[in-house]
Amino acid sequence: MTYETSAESSAAESPFRTEPTARDLAPQFVLPLVVRIERAAPPARTDALETAARAVLVLLDDERSVGDGVWAGPVRDWQDARIRKVVRRARGAEWRRAGALEGITVTGATAEVRVFPPVPLDGWPKDLAKLQVSGTDLDDPVPPAPPAPNVPVLWFNPGLRMSAGKAMAQAGHGAQLAWWDLTDEQRAAWRDAGFPLSVRTAAPAQWQRLTDSRLPVVRDAGFTEIAPGSCTVVADHPALRQGS
């Protein structure tokens, strides 16, 4: 199963796409994520990607995002159009101001990511709108270990290069697509386990097998950094492997 998604804010900014689709013409919302990047102690790249993915899951599962919850309307409007996500970076006072806004902070081994309920493209809160998007470049001090058995893995396309911010948004997309494909019982099991997941880059031969499977595939809308239609992430959740 494939889904076309976007991590960016406007088709007008695209070096790749100019023609809108039906989903572009719907009212557009964006899910803001802010990653904490202090100069003296930036997070590891893989941990930032994994923490961003978990942050998306935590927001989707939050009681405020479903039913009659206070975030349910914006979440529905956001998911009815493109599931746009924009990752911005903050440190020091910027991070403290972001933390004062309504949202959820998720902490990894080295990373902190705060996710906020969706907002209209032109309706960002002032303290988030002025945060920078570009320059979110992170590294892994040591190569990540192989993923643990039976843990969901978000496999990245080995043939694409993305900034850390773009990759964090793509990891969030992958986690969301897996969430959509799970049953309520499977979602509850993932939640009760604390939303464990790994983000890794697939080997080329492995990537071909993954994209030929029936697992959820993120197909980027191509607004920035990569060409439209690029397969960026395969969401390999154990509960979805049967028949893949």
Secondary structure, 3 states (H helix, E strand, C coil): CEEEECCCCCHHHCCCCCCCCHHHHCCCEEEEEEEECCCCCCCCHHHHHHHHHHHHHHHHHCHHHCCCCCCHHHHHHHHHCCCEEEEEEECHHHHHHHHHCCCEEEECCCCEEEECCCEECCCCCHHHHCCECCCCCCCCCCCCCCCCCCCCEEEECCCCCCCHHHHHHHHHHHHHHHHHHCCHHHHHHHHHCCCCCEEEECCHHHHHHHHHCCCCEEEECCCCCCCCCCEEEEEECHHHCCCC
